[in-house]
Amino acid sequence: MAGRYYEGFEVGETIEHEKRRTVSEADNQQFCDLTMNQQPLHLDEEFAADTQFGERVVNGLYTLSLAVGLTIPDTTDGTIVANLSYDDVEHPAPVFHGDTIRAQSTVTDKRETSDGERGVVTFHVEAFAVNRDDELVCEFDRTALSLKREHAAD
């Protein structure tokens, strides 16, 4: 288990996640197919060529999901009870096929639950396209209900 328990997080701490992922055309296509999102901006090269982007844009929900996935090993892998919310999601720049995405998480808040057995941790997550000079492509707040070490099952 690589994730941290509630006690392992410090407010203000920024975690630079080492895992990265290069987004392929197949990733975007599969995500759109699985979610039944047939937006031509994501799938139709000719349609997208006539937009302000000039090419297909990766589905923003895939970008959000990828950013979450990149953060899990260093934050809540095996120590989470539940994700409680994803708030204030922004996509300041598009993601294109071939972009390599990295993420970082900053702990912005933490508090114990009323029973004292778990804790709520809020992260501000930022995703960047490293091949485009680390351009910010997605940011959001993620709130997770985490186990406390002394209450974790052995």
C-alpha positions as CSV (number, residue, x, y, z in Angstrom):
1,M,0.0,0.0,0.0
2,A,1.6,3.3,-1.1
3,G,-1.1,5.8,0.1
4,R,-0.9,7.8,3.2
5,Y,-3.1,7.7,6.3
6,Y,-4.7,10.9,7.5
7,E,-1.9,11.6,9.9
8,G,0.6,11.6,7.0
9,F,-0.7,14.8,5.4
10,E,0.3,18.3,6.3
11,V,-1.7,21.4,5.2
12,G,0.4,23.4,2.8
13,E,2.4,20.4,1.6
14,T,2.8,19.9,-2.2
15,I,3.2,16.4,-3.5
16,E,4.9,16.1,-6.9
17,H,3.6,12.9,-8.5
18,E,6.3,11.1,-10.5
19,K,3.9,9.0,-12.6
20,R,3.1,10.6,-16.0
21,R,1.0,9.5,-18.9
22,T,1.1,10.4,-22.6
23,V,-2.5,10.6,-23.9
24,S,-3.1,8.7,-27.1
25,E,-5.8,8.9,-29.6
26,A,-7.0,5.5,-28.4
27,D,-7.3,6.7,-24.8
28,N,-9.5,9.6,-25.9
29,Q,-11.6,7.4,-28.2
30,Q,-12.2,4.7,-25.6
31,F,-13.1,7.2,-22.9
32,C,-15.6,8.9,-25.3
33,D,-17.0,5.5,-26.3
34,L,-17.3,4.3,-22.7
35,T,-19.1,7.4,-21.5
36,M,-21.2,7.7,-24.7
37,N,-19.9,11.2,-25.4
38,Q,-19.8,11.6,-29.1
39,Q,-18.9,15.3,-29.2
40,P,-17.3,15.9,-32.6
41,L,-14.6,18.2,-31.1
42,H,-13.2,15.0,-29.5
43,L,-13.7,12.6,-32.3
44,D,-14.0,14.2,-35.8
45,E,-10.8,15.4,-37.2
46,E,-12.4,17.5,-40.0
47,F,-14.9,19.1,-37.6
48,A,-12.1,19.9,-35.1
49,A,-9.9,21.4,-37.8
50,D,-12.5,24.2,-38.3
51,T,-12.5,25.1,-34.6
52,Q,-10.3,27.5,-32.7
53,F,-8.1,24.5,-31.7
54,G,-7.4,23.3,-35.2
55,E,-7.4,19.7,-34.1
56,R,-9.2,17.3,-31.9
57,V,-9.3,18.1,-28.2
58,V,-9.1,15.3,-25.5
59,N,-12.2,14.9,-23.5
60,G,-12.0,17.1,-20.4
61,L,-13.5,14.5,-18.2
62,Y,-10.7,12.1,-19.3
63,T,-8.1,14.8,-18.3
64,L,-9.8,15.2,-14.9
65,S,-9.9,11.4,-14.4
66,L,-6.3,11.0,-15.5
67,A,-5.2,13.7,-13.1
68,V,-6.9,11.9,-10.2
69,G,-5.4,8.6,-11.2
70,L,-1.9,10.0,-11.3
71,T,-2.3,11.3,-7.7
72,I,-3.7,8.1,-6.1
73,P,-0.5,6.1,-5.5
74,D,1.1,9.0,-3.5
75,T,-2.1,10.0,-1.6
76,T,-4.9,7.6,-0.9
77,D,-4.0,4.2,-2.5
78,G,-5.4,1.7,0.0
79,T,-6.0,4.3,2.7
80,I,-9.2,5.9,1.4
81,V,-12.7,5.3,2.6
82,A,-14.3,7.4,-0.2
83,N,-13.9,10.4,-2.4
84,L,-16.3,13.0,-1.2
85,S,-16.2,15.7,-3.8
86,Y,-14.5,17.2,-6.8
87,D,-15.0,20.9,-6.8
88,D,-14.0,24.0,-8.8
89,V,-12.9,22.1,-11.9
90,E,-11.2,24.2,-14.5
91,H,-9.6,23.5,-17.9
92,P,-7.5,26.5,-18.6
93,A,-5.9,24.9,-21.7
94,P,-6.9,21.9,-23.9
95,V,-5.1,18.5,-24.0
96,F,-4.2,17.1,-27.4
97,H,-3.3,13.6,-28.5
98,G,0.4,13.1,-27.7
99,D,0.5,15.4,-24.7
100,T,2.3,14.0,-21.6
101,I,0.4,14.8,-18.4
102,R,1.9,15.1,-14.9
103,A,0.1,16.2,-11.7
104,Q,0.8,17.7,-8.3
105,S,-1.4,17.9,-5.2
106,T,-1.3,20.5,-2.5
107,V,-3.0,19.7,0.8
108,T,-5.3,22.6,1.5
109,D,-7.3,21.4,4.5
110,K,-7.7,18.5,6.8
111,R,-9.9,17.7,9.8
112,E,-10.9,14.7,11.9
113,T,-14.4,13.3,11.6
114,S,-16.6,13.7,14.6
115,D,-16.0,10.1,15.7
116,G,-12.2,10.6,15.5
117,E,-11.7,7.4,13.5
118,R,-11.1,9.0,10.1
119,G,-10.1,12.3,8.6
120,V,-11.2,14.5,5.7
121,V,-8.4,15.7,3.5
122,T,-8.7,18.3,0.7
123,F,-6.2,18.5,-2.1
124,H,-5.8,21.1,-4.8
125,V,-4.8,19.1,-7.8
126,E,-3.1,20.6,-10.9
127,A,-2.3,18.8,-14.1
128,F,0.3,20.0,-16.6
129,A,1.2,19.2,-20.2
130,V,5.0,18.7,-19.8
131,N,5.6,18.7,-23.6
132,R,4.1,22.2,-23.7
133,D,6.4,23.9,-21.1
134,D,4.3,22.5,-18.2
135,E,1.2,24.4,-19.4
136,L,-1.6,24.0,-16.8
137,V,-4.4,22.0,-18.4
138,C,-6.7,21.1,-15.5
139,E,-7.1,22.0,-11.8
140,F,-9.6,21.1,-9.2
141,D,-10.1,20.4,-5.5
142,R,-10.5,16.8,-4.4
143,T,-11.8,15.9,-0.9
144,A,-11.2,12.4,0.4
145,L,-12.3,10.6,3.5
146,S,-9.1,8.9,4.8
147,L,-8.4,6.2,7.3
148,K,-6.4,7.1,10.4
149,R,-3.5,4.7,11.0
150,E,-4.7,3.5,14.4
151,H,-8.1,2.6,13.0
152,A,-6.9,0.8,9.9
153,A,-7.5,-2.9,9.5
154,D,-4.3,-4.9,9.8
